[in-house]
Amino acid sequence: MGENIVGGILANPSHHAPVSIEELLASSLAQTEALAKLLIDRGSITQQEFLEKIAVERATYQRMLNPTPQ
C-alpha cells in the first residue's frame, strides 16, 4: 500500500502529474461527503449537527477570505 494521506488528500508519491482545481475540489467534496455519511450512519453525529458545523466553518473561511478593514 504505497499511498499516504497528506493534507487531507489521498496522494500517491509515484504520481507526479498535476491535477486541476476541479479535480482537487471533487476529491475534497467526495472525502467530506463520505466522512459525513459514515459519522451520521454510525450515530456519531446527526445530519443537523453536521450542517450546523458547516455553517460555522463556512463563516470562518468567509471572514478569512474577506476580512473587514479595521
C-alpha positions in Angstrom: 0.0 0.0 0.0 2.1 2.9 -1.3 -0.4 5.6 -0.7 -0.4 8.2 2.1 -2.9 10.7 3.3 -1.2 14.1 3.1 -3.1 17.3 3.9 -6.4 15.6 3.6 -5.8 14.5 0.0 -5.0 10.9 -0.9 -1.6 11.2 -2.5 0.4 8.6 -4.4 4.1 9.6 -4.1 4.9 7.9 -7.5 2.2 10.0 -9.3 3.6 13.5 -10.3 1.1 14.7 -12.9 -0.5 18.0 -11.9 -4.2 18.0 -11.1 -6.7 20.7 -11.9 -8.6 22.7 -9.2 -11.7 20.9 -10.3 -10.1 17.6 -9.6 -9.0 18.8 -6.2 -12.4 20.2 -5.4 -14.2 17.0 -6.5 -11.8 14.9 -4.3 -12.3 17.2 -1.3 -16.1 17.1 -1.7 -16.1 13.3 -2.1 -14.0 12.9 1.0 -16.1 15.3 3.1 -19.3 13.6 1.9 -18.0 10.1 2.6 -16.8 11.0 6.1 -20.0 12.8 7.0 -22.1 9.8 5.8 -20.0 7.4 7.9 -20.3 9.6 11.0 -24.0 10.1 10.6 -24.7 6.4 9.7 -22.8 5.3 12.8 -24.7 7.7 15.0 -21.6 9.7 16.0 -23.2 13.0 14.8 -26.6 13.9 13.4 -27.1 15.4 10.0 -28.3 18.6 11.7 -25.1 18.8 13.7 -23.1 18.4 10.5 -25.0 21.1 8.7 -24.6 23.5 11.7 -20.9 22.9 11.8 -20.6 23.5 8.1 -22.3 26.9 8.6 -19.9 27.8 11.3 -16.8 26.8 9.3 -18.1 28.5 6.2 -18.5 31.7 8.1 -14.9 31.4 9.5 -13.5 30.9 6.0 -15.5 33.8 4.6 -14.1 36.1 7.3 -10.6 34.9 6.4 -11.2 35.5 2.7 -13.0 38.8 3.1 -11.6 40.5 6.3 -13.2 43.7 7.3 -10.9 46.7 7.5 -10.1 48.0 11.0 
